[in-house]
Amino acid sequence: MKKTLQIILKCLAGIVGLVLIYVILALTIPLIPVQKKATAGKAEIPVYLYTNGVHTDIVLPIKNEQIDWSKKILFENTASKITDFNYVGIGWGDKGFYLDTPTWAELKVSTAFHAAFWLGDSAMHCTFYKTMKEGNDCKKIMLTESEYADLIRFVDSKFDKNAAGQNILIPTKAVYGNNDSFYEAKGSYSFLYTCNTWTNDALKAAGQKAALWTPTDFGIFQHYK
């Protein structure tokens, strides 16, 4: 009995130690910046970084000469069916978190475990906006055509596609409002690769300021103060 207890205590100590290491790394590595890449083009395309306090989205103009997102993320797939929007926010995350956890109070241990350890599927959450307002939770970034092209490739490549090359809608009533929808995505969420890590990687792909690595929204936004 004593030996069993010692084994249990050692296991608990090991888990606590790993959690502490993770917290330390999650607080320190995001301080290491990835600098914006030099570009000769004129930055005229506005995109936004948006956070709800936990989760970040990249908000893009719905249409310009390079892409019309409304042909990939359909207005008709929202509850409102409204079409007079100017921006679409796109975020990647764990499908279970998105669809099965409307509030933090309803978070299940099984959902959290699956998300943390690569066991769940992922989804893209897409929200339409008419306007964007800059503030502590929303930062504007101006991109060149070349930078935006790189961002388009990164974001579009994360959507799972059907045989016709179309984004795959997730039929669900677990939306956050009247102007959003969910789509199947590639990759698996984990404590090492979160929704915010994805956004951070999107910024890197577009040659913008970013953290070396971050699991949190703060790790990104501290570089845009």
LUMZA-624991 format. One record per residue (C-alpha): residue in one letter; x, y, z. Coordinates in pm, whole numbers, padded with zeros to 5 digits, always signed. Layout:
<rs>
aXYZ;...
</rs>
This chain:
<rs>
m+00000+00000+00000;k+00282+00237+00092;k+00463+00166-00236;t+00144+00229-00434;l+00094+00559-00254;q+00453+00662-00334;i+00399+00584-00702;i+00078+00790-00706;l+00249+01085-00536;k+00539+01071-00781;c+00299+01068-01073;l+00110+01365-00932;a+00436+01550-00872;g+00539+01478-01230;i+00209+01610-01365;v+00233+01925-01153;g+00591+01973-01271;l+00490+01943-01637;v+00206+02190-01587;l+00444+02439-01424;i+00693+02401-01709;y+00415+02458-01961;v+00295+02771-01780;i+00649+02910-01764;l+00706+02843-02135;a+00363+02987-02224;l+00456+03308-02042;t+00813+03345-02163;i+00840+03216-02521;p+00570+03460-02648;l+00799+03744-02536;i+01041+03646-02815;p+00929+03845-03120;v+00923+03747-03484;q+00988+04069-03672;k+00787+04191-03968;k+00946+04097-04299;a+01063+04379-04523;t+00847+04445-04826;a+00864+04687-05117;g+00491+04688-05189;k+00237+04944-05075;a+00032+04829-04774;e-00329+04909-04865;i-00528+04601-04756;p-00674+04621-04404;v-00697+04308-04191;y-00771+04290-03821;l-00665+04089-03520;y-00967+04033-03296;t-00996+03862-02959;n-01293+03784-02737;g-01057+03769-02441;v-00954+03407-02500;h-00984+03322-02867;t-00843+03517-03162;d-00968+03558-03518;i-00817+03705-03830;v-01072+03945-03983;l-01045+03995-04359;p-01219+04212-04617;i-01487+03999-04778;k-01394+04097-05130;n-01110+04258-05321;e-00930+04196-05649;q-00751+03892-05503;i-01037+03696-05351;d-01410+03696-05278;w-01449+03510-04949;s-01829+03507-04984;k-01788+03244-05257;k-01610+03017-05009;i-01787+03117-04685;l-02147+03157-04791;f-02384+03420-04651;e-02667+03169-04690;n-02504+02942-04432;t-02576+03193-04154;a-02905+03222-03966;s-02961+03580-04083;k-02883+03519-04454;i-02783+03889-04468;t-02539+03975-04745;d-02436+04338-04686;f-02122+04268-04482;n-01773+04403-04539;y-01556+04171-04332;v-01535+03807-04232;g-01361+03689-03917;i-01198+03346-03942;g-01069+03142-03652;w-00945+02786-03621;g-01009+02575-03312;d-01122+02252-03152;k-01456+02134-03286;g-01570+02010-02945;f-01497+02343-02780;y-01679+02530-03055;l-01990+02315-03079;d-02031+02153-02738;t-01923+02432-02503;p-02145+02740-02539;t-02012+02876-02207;w-01708+02792-01991;a-01947+02671-01720;e-02057+02394-01956;l-01705+02273-02036;k-01681+01897-01991;v-01366+01722-01871;s-01387+01488-02171;t-01401+01783-02412;a-01101+01951-02250;f-00903+01625-02246;h-00972+01549-02610;a-00878+01905-02709;a-00557+01911-02507;f-00418+01584-02637;w-00482+01583-03014;l-00790+01360-02982;g-01057+01589-03128;d-01141+01724-03470;s-01095+02089-03563;a-01328+02348-03713;m-01321+02692-03870;h-01549+02952-03713;c-01649+03225-03958;t-01829+03545-03854;f-01947+03828-04078;y-01912+04193-03975;k-02030+04520-04128;t-01766+04734-03955;m-01461+04683-03736;k-01366+04914-03451;e-01009+04932-03330;g-00946+04898-02957;n-00766+04684-02703;d-00943+04378-02846;c-00904+04470-03214;k-00587+04574-03395;k-00567+04689-03756;i-00284+04571-03982;m-00222+04696-04335;l-00091+04439-04584;t+00056+04457-04932;e-00096+04248-05212;s+00188+03998-05178;e+00146+03968-04801;y-00229+03926-04836;a-00179+03658-05101;d+00034+03464-04852;l-00232+03508-04585;i-00504+03390-04823;r-00308+03074-04901;f-00252+03000-04532;v-00613+03054-04425;d-00776+02882-04721;s-00550+02578-04688;k-00681+02511-04335;f-01038+02450-04454;d-01122+02088-04526;k-01260+02056-04879;n-01501+01821-05052;a-01433+01651-05386;a-01541+01968-05568;g-01292+02179-05374;q-01559+02352-05166;n-01541+02424-04794;i-01745+02172-04595;l-02019+02330-04383;i-02085+02184-04037;p-02465+02173-03998;t-02530+02290-03642;k-02746+02522-03435;a-02456+02578-03193;v-02366+02909-03354;y-02275+03218-03151;g-02512+03456-03330;n-02707+03518-03647;n-02407+03593-03867;d-02167+03306-03813;s-02117+02947-03927;f-01876+02656-03884;y-01676+02460-04139;e-01466+02146-04121;a-01095+02214-04079;k-00761+02040-04108;g-00533+01963-03814;s-00581+01884-03447;y-00600+02123-03154;s-00373+02061-02854;f-00215+02239-02559;l+00082+02298-02789;y-00120+02419-03088;t-00422+02628-02989;c-00654+02865-03173;n-00413+03145-03087;t-00112+02950-03212;w-00297+02922-03542;t-00358+03297-03558;n+00005+03360-03470;d+00112+03130-03753;a-00121+03315-03990;l+00061+03638-03906;k+00396+03470-03967;a+00273+03342-04304;a+00184+03699-04401;g+00523+03828-04289;q+00381+04025-03996;k+00492+04075-03636;a+00424+03771-03421;a+00541+03575-03121;l+00790+03293-03167;w+00515+03068-03024;t+00210+03136-02813;p-00094+02944-02687;t-00269+03266-02571;d-00415+03580-02725;f-00195+03795-02499;g+00113+03644-02658;i+00003+03794-02991;f-00146+04125-02880;q+00157+04228-02674;h+00342+04272-03005;y+00072+04509-03133;k+00051+04762-02850;
</rs>
